[in-house]
Amino acid sequence: MASDPEDVMDIGNRLLTQYPEAFTTEFDTNKEIVQKMTYVGSTRLRNRIAGYITRRKRSS
């Protein structure tokens, strides 16, 4: 998987659309949820997706 910003946003938006209530405004919680719901080979990519989701949840 690439870690281009567009890919991170695409994966994050898909997860938020499919599981809107699963995510919170806490980064560490979202990090664990992303790990369980996807197969992300790298820690950096998992953290980028979790960070994107956290920012989206905090802004809404």
CHARMM internal coordinates of N, CA and C (Angstrom, degrees):
IC EDIT
DIST 1 N 1 CA 1.4463
DIST 1 CA 1 C 1.5145
ANGL 1 N 1 CA 1 C 109.82
DIST 1 C 2 N 1.2910
ANGL 1 CA 1 C 2 N 116.24
DIHE 1 N 1 CA 1 C 2 N 139.25
DIST 2 N 2 CA 1.4537
ANGL 1 C 2 N 2 CA 120.66
DIHE 1 CA 1 C 2 N 2 CA 177.00
DIST 2 CA 2 C 1.5227
ANGL 2 N 2 CA 2 C 109.45
DIHE 1 C 2 N 2 CA 2 C -87.02
DIST 2 C 3 N 1.3033
ANGL 2 CA 2 C 3 N 115.66
DIHE 2 N 2 CA 2 C 3 N 158.06
DIST 3 N 3 CA 1.4597
ANGL 2 C 3 N 3 CA 118.38
DIHE 2 CA 2 C 3 N 3 CA 179.14
DIST 3 CA 3 C 1.5242
ANGL 3 N 3 CA 3 C 111.16
DIHE 2 C 3 N 3 CA 3 C -112.73
DIST 3 C 4 N 1.3183
ANGL 3 CA 3 C 4 N 116.22
DIHE 3 N 3 CA 3 C 4 N 33.32
DIST 4 N 4 CA 1.4546
ANGL 3 C 4 N 4 CA 120.07
DIHE 3 CA 3 C 4 N 4 CA 174.50
DIST 4 CA 4 C 1.5277
ANGL 4 N 4 CA 4 C 108.57
DIHE 3 C 4 N 4 CA 4 C -63.16
DIST 4 C 5 N 1.3294
ANGL 4 CA 4 C 5 N 117.82
DIHE 4 N 4 CA 4 C 5 N 145.85
DIST 5 N 5 CA 1.4613
ANGL 4 C 5 N 5 CA 119.70
DIHE 4 CA 4 C 5 N 5 CA 179.98
DIST 5 CA 5 C 1.5301
ANGL 5 N 5 CA 5 C 113.14
DIHE 4 C 5 N 5 CA 5 C -54.91
DIST 5 C 6 N 1.3285
ANGL 5 CA 5 C 6 N 117.14
DIHE 5 N 5 CA 5 C 6 N -35.78
DIST 6 N 6 CA 1.4629
ANGL 5 C 6 N 6 CA 119.71
DIHE 5 CA 5 C 6 N 6 CA 179.44
DIST 6 CA 6 C 1.5289
ANGL 6 N 6 CA 6 C 110.87
DIHE 5 C 6 N 6 CA 6 C -64.80
DIST 6 C 7 N 1.3310
ANGL 6 CA 6 C 7 N 116.60
DIHE 6 N 6 CA 6 C 7 N -39.17
DIST 7 N 7 CA 1.4643
ANGL 6 C 7 N 7 CA 120.43
DIHE 6 CA 6 C 7 N 7 CA 179.04
DIST 7 CA 7 C 1.5232
ANGL 7 N 7 CA 7 C 110.97
DIHE 6 C 7 N 7 CA 7 C -67.41
DIST 7 C 8 N 1.3189
ANGL 7 CA 7 C 8 N 116.75
DIHE 7 N 7 CA 7 C 8 N -41.76
DIST 8 N 8 CA 1.4644
ANGL 7 C 8 N 8 CA 121.12
DIHE 7 CA 7 C 8 N 8 CA 178.72
DIST 8 CA 8 C 1.5233
ANGL 8 N 8 CA 8 C 109.59
DIHE 7 C 8 N 8 CA 8 C -60.86
DIST 8 C 9 N 1.3347
ANGL 8 CA 8 C 9 N 116.86
DIHE 8 N 8 CA 8 C 9 N -45.66
DIST 9 N 9 CA 1.4589
ANGL 8 C 9 N 9 CA 120.23
DIHE 8 CA 8 C 9 N 9 CA 179.98
DIST 9 CA 9 C 1.5218
ANGL 9 N 9 CA 9 C 111.11
DIHE 8 C 9 N 9 CA 9 C -66.11
DIST 9 C 10 N 1.3227
ANGL 9 CA 9 C 10 N 117.91
DIHE 9 N 9 CA 9 C 10 N -39.59
DIST 10 N 10 CA 1.4602
ANGL 9 C 10 N 10 CA 121.54
DIHE 9 CA 9 C 10 N 10 CA 179.79
DIST 10 CA 10 C 1.5252
ANGL 10 N 10 CA 10 C 110.80
DIHE 9 C 10 N 10 CA 10 C -62.73
DIST 10 C 11 N 1.3140
ANGL 10 CA 10 C 11 N 117.21
DIHE 10 N 10 CA 10 C 11 N -48.61
DIST 11 N 11 CA 1.4679
ANGL 10 C 11 N 11 CA 120.91
DIHE 10 CA 10 C 11 N 11 CA 179.54
DIST 11 CA 11 C 1.5247
ANGL 11 N 11 CA 11 C 110.09
DIHE 10 C 11 N 11 CA 11 C -64.05
DIST 11 C 12 N 1.3254
ANGL 11 CA 11 C 12 N 117.06
DIHE 11 N 11 CA 11 C 12 N -44.68
DIST 12 N 12 CA 1.4616
ANGL 11 C 12 N 12 CA 120.84
DIHE 11 CA 11 C 12 N 12 CA 179.15
DIST 12 CA 12 C 1.5157
ANGL 12 N 12 CA 12 C 112.43
DIHE 11 C 12 N 12 CA 12 C -61.09
DIST 12 C 13 N 1.3223
ANGL 12 CA 12 C 13 N 116.97
DIHE 12 N 12 CA 12 C 13 N -43.20
DIST 13 N 13 CA 1.4672
ANGL 12 C 13 N 13 CA 120.30
DIHE 12 CA 12 C 13 N 13 CA 179.39
DIST 13 CA 13 C 1.5236
ANGL 13 N 13 CA 13 C 111.40
DIHE 12 C 13 N 13 CA 13 C -66.26
DIST 13 C 14 N 1.3237
ANGL 13 CA 13 C 14 N 117.19
DIHE 13 N 13 CA 13 C 14 N -38.87
DIST 14 N 14 CA 1.4686
ANGL 13 C 14 N 14 CA 119.72
DIHE 13 CA 13 C 14 N 14 CA 177.37
DIST 14 CA 14 C 1.5202
ANGL 14 N 14 CA 14 C 110.95
DIHE 13 C 14 N 14 CA 14 C -62.38
DIST 14 C 15 N 1.3240
ANGL 14 CA 14 C 15 N 116.85
DIHE 14 N 14 CA 14 C 15 N -45.42
DIST 15 N 15 CA 1.4640
ANGL 14 C 15 N 15 CA 120.23
DIHE 14 CA 14 C 15 N 15 CA 179.46
DIST 15 CA 15 C 1.5238
ANGL 15 N 15 CA 15 C 111.11
DIHE 14 C 15 N 15 CA 15 C -63.42
DIST 15 C 16 N 1.3299
ANGL 15 CA 15 C 16 N 117.18
DIHE 15 N 15 CA 15 C 16 N -41.89
DIST 16 N 16 CA 1.4638
ANGL 15 C 16 N 16 CA 119.97
DIHE 15 CA 15 C 16 N 16 CA 179.23
DIST 16 CA 16 C 1.5234
ANGL 16 N 16 CA 16 C 111.89
DIHE 15 C 16 N 16 CA 16 C -66.37
DIST 16 C 17 N 1.3196
ANGL 16 CA 16 C 17 N 117.49
DIHE 16 N 16 CA 16 C 17 N -33.25
DIST 17 N 17 CA 1.4591
ANGL 16 C 17 N 17 CA 120.76
DIHE 16 CA 16 C 17 N 17 CA 178.17
DIST 17 CA 17 C 1.5241
ANGL 17 N 17 CA 17 C 111.06
DIHE 16 C 17 N 17 CA 17 C -71.05
DIST 17 C 18 N 1.3229
ANGL 17 CA 17 C 18 N 116.44
DIHE 17 N 17 CA 17 C 18 N -42.64
DIST 18 N 18 CA 1.4596
ANGL 17 C 18 N 18 CA 120.79
DIHE 17 CA 17 C 18 N 18 CA -177.16
DIST 18 CA 18 C 1.5268
ANGL 18 N 18 CA 18 C 112.80
DIHE 17 C 18 N 18 CA 18 C -76.76
DIST 18 C 19 N 1.3266
ANGL 18 CA 18 C 19 N 117.56
DIHE 18 N 18 CA 18 C 19 N -35.75
DIST 19 N 19 CA 1.4673
ANGL 18 C 19 N 19 CA 121.73
DIHE 18 CA 18 C 19 N 19 CA -175.01
DIST 19 CA 19 C 1.5289
ANGL 19 N 19 CA 19 C 110.59
DIHE 18 C 19 N 19 CA 19 C -132.86
DIST 19 C 20 N 1.3183
ANGL 19 CA 19 C 20 N 118.64
DIHE 19 N 19 CA 19 C 20 N 64.72
DIST 20 N 20 CA 1.4703
ANGL 19 C 20 N 20 CA 119.80
DIHE 19 CA 19 C 20 N 20 CA -174.04
DIST 20 CA 20 C 1.5293
ANGL 20 N 20 CA 20 C 114.04
DIHE 19 C 20 N 20 CA 20 C -64.61
DIST 20 C 21 N 1.3093
ANGL 20 CA 20 C 21 N 117.63
DIHE 20 N 20 CA 20 C 21 N -31.86
DIST 21 N 21 CA 1.4622
ANGL 20 C 21 N 21 CA 120.11
DIHE 20 CA 20 C 21 N 21 CA -176.81
DIST 21 CA 21 C 1.5221
ANGL 21 N 21 CA 21 C 113.17
DIHE 20 C 21 N 21 CA 21 C -87.55
DIST 21 C 22 N 1.3203
ANGL 21 CA 21 C 22 N 117.53
DIHE 21 N 21 CA 21 C 22 N -9.28
DIST 22 N 22 CA 1.4667
ANGL 21 C 22 N 22 CA 120.69
DIHE 21 CA 21 C 22 N 22 CA -176.77
DIST 22 CA 22 C 1.5216
ANGL 22 N 22 CA 22 C 111.89
DIHE 21 C 22 N 22 CA 22 C -75.28
DIST 22 C 23 N 1.3240
ANGL 22 CA 22 C 23 N 117.91
DIHE 22 N 22 CA 22 C 23 N -25.96
DIST 23 N 23 CA 1.4585
ANGL 22 C 23 N 23 CA 121.12
DIHE 22 CA 22 C 23 N 23 CA -173.24
DIST 23 CA 23 C 1.5179
ANGL 23 N 23 CA 23 C 111.42
DIHE 22 C 23 N 23 CA 23 C -99.11
DIST 23 C 24 N 1.3387
ANGL 23 CA 23 C 24 N 115.18
DIHE 23 N 23 CA 23 C 24 N 153.35
DIST 24 N 24 CA 1.4590
ANGL 23 C 24 N 24 CA 122.03
DIHE 23 CA 23 C 24 N 24 CA -178.12
DIST 24 CA 24 C 1.5256
ANGL 24 N 24 CA 24 C 109.26
DIHE 23 C 24 N 24 CA 24 C -122.82
DIST 24 C 25 N 1.3232
ANGL 24 CA 24 C 25 N 115.79
DIHE 24 N 24 CA 24 C 25 N -170.73
DIST 25 N 25 CA 1.4596
ANGL 24 C 25 N 25 CA 120.90
DIHE 24 CA 24 C 25 N 25 CA 176.00
DIST 25 CA 25 C 1.5216
ANGL 25 N 25 CA 25 C 111.66
DIHE 24 C 25 N 25 CA 25 C -92.88
DIST 25 C 26 N 1.3284
ANGL 25 CA 25 C 26 N 117.54
DIHE 25 N 25 CA 25 C 26 N 6.09
DIST 26 N 26 CA 1.4675
ANGL 25 C 26 N 26 CA 122.36
DIHE 25 CA 25 C 26 N 26 CA 179.82
DIST 26 CA 26 C 1.5210
ANGL 26 N 26 CA 26 C 110.54
DIHE 25 C 26 N 26 CA 26 C -99.80
DIST 26 C 27 N 1.3220
ANGL 26 CA 26 C 27 N 116.37
DIHE 26 N 26 CA 26 C 27 N 123.55
DIST 27 N 27 CA 1.4587
ANGL 26 C 27 N 27 CA 121.95
DIHE 26 CA 26 C 27 N 27 CA -177.29
DIST 27 CA 27 C 1.5273
ANGL 27 N 27 CA 27 C 112.28
DIHE 26 C 27 N 27 CA 27 C -60.21
DIST 27 C 28 N 1.3317
ANGL 27 CA 27 C 28 N 118.12
DIHE 27 N 27 CA 27 C 28 N -46.86
DIST 28 N 28 CA 1.4660
ANGL 27 C 28 N 28 CA 120.71
DIHE 27 CA 27 C 28 N 28 CA -175.98
DIST 28 CA 28 C 1.5271
ANGL 28 N 28 CA 28 C 111.83
DIHE 27 C 28 N 28 CA 28 C -62.85
DIST 28 C 29 N 1.3118
ANGL 28 CA 28 C 29 N 116.74
DIHE 28 N 28 CA 28 C 29 N -37.92
DIST 29 N 29 CA 1.4639
ANGL 28 C 29 N 29 CA 120.57
DIHE 28 CA 28 C 29 N 29 CA 177.39
DIST 29 CA 29 C 1.5222
ANGL 29 N 29 CA 29 C 110.22
DIHE 28 C 29 N 29 CA 29 C -66.04
DIST 29 C 30 N 1.3128
ANGL 29 CA 29 C 30 N 116.66
DIHE 29 N 29 CA 29 C 30 N -45.65
DIST 30 N 30 CA 1.4644
ANGL 29 C 30 N 30 CA 120.87
DIHE 29 CA 29 C 30 N 30 CA -179.99
DIST 30 CA 30 C 1.5198
ANGL 30 N 30 CA 30 C 111.56
DIHE 29 C 30 N 30 CA 30 C -64.02
DIST 30 C 31 N 1.3188
ANGL 30 CA 30 C 31 N 116.95
DIHE 30 N 30 CA 30 C 31 N -33.98
DIST 31 N 31 CA 1.4617
ANGL 30 C 31 N 31 CA 121.65
DIHE 30 CA 30 C 31 N 31 CA 178.39
DIST 31 CA 31 C 1.5329
ANGL 31 N 31 CA 31 C 110.24
DIHE 30 C 31 N 31 CA 31 C -61.02
DIST 31 C 32 N 1.3238
ANGL 31 CA 31 C 32 N 116.69
DIHE 31 N 31 CA 31 C 32 N -43.92
DIST 32 N 32 CA 1.4660
ANGL 31 C 32 N 32 CA 120.78
DIHE 31 CA 31 C 32 N 32 CA 178.32
DIST 32 CA 32 C 1.5246
ANGL 32 N 32 CA 32 C 111.18
DIHE 31 C 32 N 32 CA 32 C -66.61
DIST 32 C 33 N 1.3214
ANGL 32 CA 32 C 33 N 117.17
DIHE 32 N 32 CA 32 C 33 N -39.94
DIST 33 N 33 CA 1.4607
ANGL 32 C 33 N 33 CA 121.18
DIHE 32 CA 32 C 33 N 33 CA -179.22
DIST 33 CA 33 C 1.5271
ANGL 33 N 33 CA 33 C 110.60
DIHE 32 C 33 N 33 CA 33 C -65.55
DIST 33 C 34 N 1.3250
ANGL 33 CA 33 C 34 N 117.34
DIHE 33 N 33 CA 33 C 34 N -43.48
DIST 34 N 34 CA 1.4671
ANGL 33 C 34 N 34 CA 121.02
DIHE 33 CA 33 C 34 N 34 CA 177.79
DIST 34 CA 34 C 1.5185
ANGL 34 N 34 CA 34 C 109.61
DIHE 33 C 34 N 34 CA 34 C -60.69
DIST 34 C 35 N 1.3261
ANGL 34 CA 34 C 35 N 117.19
DIHE 34 N 34 CA 34 C 35 N -41.11
DIST 35 N 35 CA 1.4649
ANGL 34 C 35 N 35 CA 121.24
DIHE 34 CA 34 C 35 N 35 CA 179.66
DIST 35 CA 35 C 1.5294
ANGL 35 N 35 CA 35 C 110.99
DIHE 34 C 35 N 35 CA 35 C -61.18
DIST 35 C 36 N 1.3301
ANGL 35 CA 35 C 36 N 117.29
DIHE 35 N 35 CA 35 C 36 N -39.83
DIST 36 N 36 CA 1.4648
ANGL 35 C 36 N 36 CA 121.71
DIHE 35 CA 35 C 36 N 36 CA -178.24
DIST 36 CA 36 C 1.5278
ANGL 36 N 36 CA 36 C 112.43
DIHE 35 C 36 N 36 CA 36 C -75.01
DIST 36 C 37 N 1.3157
ANGL 36 CA 36 C 37 N 117.71
DIHE 36 N 36 CA 36 C 37 N -34.83
DIST 37 N 37 CA 1.4621
ANGL 36 C 37 N 37 CA 121.20
DIHE 36 CA 36 C 37 N 37 CA -173.01
DIST 37 CA 37 C 1.5222
ANGL 37 N 37 CA 37 C 113.98
DIHE 36 C 37 N 37 CA 37 C -89.41
DIST 37 C 38 N 1.3152
ANGL 37 CA 37 C 38 N 118.14
DIHE 37 N 37 CA 37 C 38 N -15.96
DIST 38 N 38 CA 1.4565
ANGL 37 C 38 N 38 CA 120.72
DIHE 37 CA 37 C 38 N 38 CA -177.34
DIST 38 CA 38 C 1.5139
ANGL 38 N 38 CA 38 C 109.93
DIHE 37 C 38 N 38 CA 38 C -133.51
DIST 38 C 39 N 1.3166
ANGL 38 CA 38 C 39 N 115.15
DIHE 38 N 38 CA 38 C 39 N 165.26
DIST 39 N 39 CA 1.4555
ANGL 38 C 39 N 39 CA 119.60
DIHE 38 CA 38 C 39 N 39 CA 168.47
DIST 39 CA 39 C 1.5188
ANGL 39 N 39 CA 39 C 106.41
DIHE 38 C 39 N 39 CA 39 C -106.32
DIST 39 C 40 N 1.3064
ANGL 39 CA 39 C 40 N 115.17
DIHE 39 N 39 CA 39 C 40 N 102.15
DIST 40 N 40 CA 1.4562
ANGL 39 C 40 N 40 CA 121.27
DIHE 39 CA 39 C 40 N 40 CA 178.40
DIST 40 CA 40 C 1.5144
ANGL 40 N 40 CA 40 C 106.64
DIHE 39 C 40 N 40 CA 40 C -112.68
DIST 40 C 41 N 1.3099
ANGL 40 CA 40 C 41 N 115.95
DIHE 40 N 40 CA 40 C 41 N 119.92
DIST 41 N 41 CA 1.4500
ANGL 40 C 41 N 41 CA 120.61
DIHE 40 CA 40 C 41 N 41 CA -174.89
DIST 41 CA 41 C 1.5117
ANGL 41 N 41 CA 41 C 114.90
DIHE 40 C 41 N 41 CA 41 C -71.21
DIST 41 C 42 N 1.3251
ANGL 41 CA 41 C 42 N 117.60
DIHE 41 N 41 CA 41 C 42 N -25.13
DIST 42 N 42 CA 1.4630
ANGL 41 C 42 N 42 CA 118.61
DIHE 41 CA 41 C 42 N 42 CA -176.34
DIST 42 CA 42 C 1.5257
ANGL 42 N 42 CA 42 C 111.15
DIHE 41 C 42 N 42 CA 42 C -119.97
DIST 42 C 43 N 1.3139
ANGL 42 CA 42 C 43 N 114.12
DIHE 42 N 42 CA 42 C 43 N 146.74
DIST 43 N 43 CA 1.4572
ANGL 42 C 43 N 43 CA 120.68
DIHE 42 CA 42 C 43 N 43 CA 177.72
DIST 43 CA 43 C 1.5237
ANGL 43 N 43 CA 43 C 110.55
DIHE 42 C 43 N 43 CA 43 C -65.36
DIST 43 C 44 N 1.3138
ANGL 43 CA 43 C 44 N 116.44
DIHE 43 N 43 CA 43 C 44 N -37.89
DIST 44 N 44 CA 1.4637
ANGL 43 C 44 N 44 CA 120.31
DIHE 43 CA 43 C 44 N 44 CA -178.77
DIST 44 CA 44 C 1.5259
ANGL 44 N 44 CA 44 C 111.39
DIHE 43 C 44 N 44 CA 44 C -61.77
DIST 44 C 45 N 1.3129
ANGL 44 CA 44 C 45 N 117.39
DIHE 44 N 44 CA 44 C 45 N -44.60
DIST 45 N 45 CA 1.4600
ANGL 44 C 45 N 45 CA 120.68
DIHE 44 CA 44 C 45 N 45 CA 179.46
DIST 45 CA 45 C 1.5228
ANGL 45 N 45 CA 45 C 110.73
DIHE 44 C 45 N 45 CA 45 C -65.82
DIST 45 C 46 N 1.3310
ANGL 45 CA 45 C 46 N 117.25
DIHE 45 N 45 CA 45 C 46 N -42.51
DIST 46 N 46 CA 1.4678
ANGL 45 C 46 N 46 CA 120.51
DIHE 45 CA 45 C 46 N 46 CA 177.59
DIST 46 CA 46 C 1.5233
ANGL 46 N 46 CA 46 C 110.21
DIHE 45 C 46 N 46 CA 46 C -57.96
DIST 46 C 47 N 1.3302
ANGL 46 CA 46 C 47 N 116.85
DIHE 46 N 46 CA 46 C 47 N -44.46
DIST 47 N 47 CA 1.4583
ANGL 46 C 47 N 47 CA 120.69
DIHE 46 CA 46 C 47 N 47 CA -178.95
DIST 47 CA 47 C 1.5247
ANGL 47 N 47 CA 47 C 112.06
DIHE 46 C 47 N 47 CA 47 C -67.02
DIST 47 C 48 N 1.3180
ANGL 47 CA 47 C 48 N 116.86
DIHE 47 N 47 CA 47 C 48 N -36.17
DIST 48 N 48 CA 1.4706
ANGL 47 C 48 N 48 CA 119.68
DIHE 47 CA 47 C 48 N 48 CA 178.45
DIST 48 CA 48 C 1.5285
ANGL 48 N 48 CA 48 C 110.70
DIHE 47 C 48 N 48 CA 48 C -66.21
DIST 48 C 49 N 1.3248
ANGL 48 CA 48 C 49 N 116.94
DIHE 48 N 48 CA 48 C 49 N -41.79
DIST 49 N 49 CA 1.4682
ANGL 48 C 49 N 49 CA 120.74
DIHE 48 CA 48 C 49 N 49 CA 178.27
DIST 49 CA 49 C 1.5238
ANGL 49 N 49 CA 49 C 109.81
DIHE 48 C 49 N 49 CA 49 C -65.13
DIST 49 C 50 N 1.3284
ANGL 49 CA 49 C 50 N 116.81
DIHE 49 N 49 CA 49 C 50 N -46.07
DIST 50 N 50 CA 1.4665
ANGL 49 C 50 N 50 CA 120.77
DIHE 49 CA 49 C 50 N 50 CA 179.71
DIST 50 CA 50 C 1.5254
ANGL 50 N 50 CA 50 C 110.76
DIHE 49 C 50 N 50 CA 50 C -62.43
DIST 50 C 51 N 1.3201
ANGL 50 CA 50 C 51 N 117.48
DIHE 50 N 50 CA 50 C 51 N -39.35
DIST 51 N 51 CA 1.4611
ANGL 50 C 51 N 51 CA 120.85
DIHE 50 CA 50 C 51 N 51 CA 177.94
DIST 51 CA 51 C 1.5161
ANGL 51 N 51 CA 51 C 112.21
DIHE 50 C 51 N 51 CA 51 C -65.01
DIST 51 C 52 N 1.3179
ANGL 51 CA 51 C 52 N 116.39
DIHE 51 N 51 CA 51 C 52 N -41.09
DIST 52 N 52 CA 1.4657
ANGL 51 C 52 N 52 CA 120.52
DIHE 51 CA 51 C 52 N 52 CA 177.72
DIST 52 CA 52 C 1.5306
ANGL 52 N 52 CA 52 C 110.53
DIHE 51 C 52 N 52 CA 52 C -62.56
DIST 52 C 53 N 1.3259
ANGL 52 CA 52 C 53 N 116.42
DIHE 52 N 52 CA 52 C 53 N -45.49
DIST 53 N 53 CA 1.4660
ANGL 52 C 53 N 53 CA 120.75
DIHE 52 CA 52 C 53 N 53 CA 179.67
DIST 53 CA 53 C 1.5253
ANGL 53 N 53 CA 53 C 110.17
DIHE 52 C 53 N 53 CA 53 C -63.13
DIST 53 C 54 N 1.3222
ANGL 53 CA 53 C 54 N 117.39
DIHE 53 N 53 CA 53 C 54 N -42.00
DIST 54 N 54 CA 1.4623
ANGL 53 C 54 N 54 CA 121.39
DIHE 53 CA 53 C 54 N 54 CA 179.39
DIST 54 CA 54 C 1.5237
ANGL 54 N 54 CA 54 C 110.80
DIHE 53 C 54 N 54 CA 54 C -61.59
DIST 54 C 55 N 1.3206
ANGL 54 CA 54 C 55 N 117.64
DIHE 54 N 54 CA 54 C 55 N -44.20
DIST 55 N 55 CA 1.4710
ANGL 54 C 55 N 55 CA 120.59
DIHE 54 CA 54 C 55 N 55 CA 177.95
DIST 55 CA 55 C 1.5200
ANGL 55 N 55 CA 55 C 111.25
DIHE 54 C 55 N 55 CA 55 C -61.92
DIST 55 C 56 N 1.3251
ANGL 55 CA 55 C 56 N 116.99
DIHE 55 N 55 CA 55 C 56 N -41.29
DIST 56 N 56 CA 1.4767
ANGL 55 C 56 N 56 CA 120.43
DIHE 55 CA 55 C 56 N 56 CA 178.87
DIST 56 CA 56 C 1.5274
ANGL 56 N 56 CA 56 C 111.15
DIHE 55 C 56 N 56 CA 56 C -64.05
DIST 56 C 57 N 1.3369
ANGL 56 CA 56 C 57 N 117.09
DIHE 56 N 56 CA 56 C 57 N -42.14
DIST 57 N 57 CA 1.4638
ANGL 56 C 57 N 57 CA 120.47
DIHE 56 CA 56 C 57 N 57 CA -179.04
DIST 57 CA 57 C 1.5294
ANGL 57 N 57 CA 57 C 111.09
DIHE 56 C 57 N 57 CA 57 C -68.27
DIST 57 C 58 N 1.3160
ANGL 57 CA 57 C 58 N 117.67
DIHE 57 N 57 CA 57 C 58 N -37.61
DIST 58 N 58 CA 1.4660
ANGL 57 C 58 N 58 CA 120.68
DIHE 57 CA 57 C 58 N 58 CA -180.00
DIST 58 CA 58 C 1.5177
ANGL 58 N 58 CA 58 C 112.03
DIHE 57 C 58 N 58 CA 58 C -69.96
DIST 58 C 59 N 1.3184
ANGL 58 CA 58 C 59 N 117.23
DIHE 58 N 58 CA 58 C 59 N -30.67
DIST 59 N 59 CA 1.4624
ANGL 58 C 59 N 59 CA 120.11
DIHE 58 CA 58 C 59 N 59 CA -178.13
DIST 59 CA 59 C 1.5250
ANGL 59 N 59 CA 59 C 112.87
DIHE 58 C 59 N 59 CA 59 C -83.69
DIST 59 C 60 N 1.3171
ANGL 59 CA 59 C 60 N 117.18
DIHE 59 N 59 CA 59 C 60 N -12.59
DIST 60 N 60 CA 1.4767
ANGL 59 C 60 N 60 CA 118.55
DIHE 59 CA 59 C 60 N 60 CA -179.19
DIST 60 CA 60 C 1.5053
ANGL 60 N 60 CA 60 C 112.18
DIHE 59 C 60 N 60 CA 60 C -98.35
END
COOR INIT
IC SEED 1 N 1 CA 1 C
IC BUILD
